[in-house]
Amino acid sequence: MHAGRSDTLITPADSGGSWRVRVGCVGRAAAAALSEGEGTGLGVERYLVQFWPAPS
């Protein structure tokens, strides 16, 4: 999925509660190197965002 930047609020559930989140990224150095020389490194950086309910 390629969404780009978004100002949309992510709601993981219809009810309240606390959530844990983990974010991982690959390709940051390659994207930075491309943006210095060629403009942008579109599709070079990839993110994985995981959500799960926090223990009560």
Secondary structure, DSSP 8 states (H G I E B T S, - for coil): ----S------S-SS---EEEEEEEE-HHHHHHHHHHTS--TTT-EEEEEEEE---
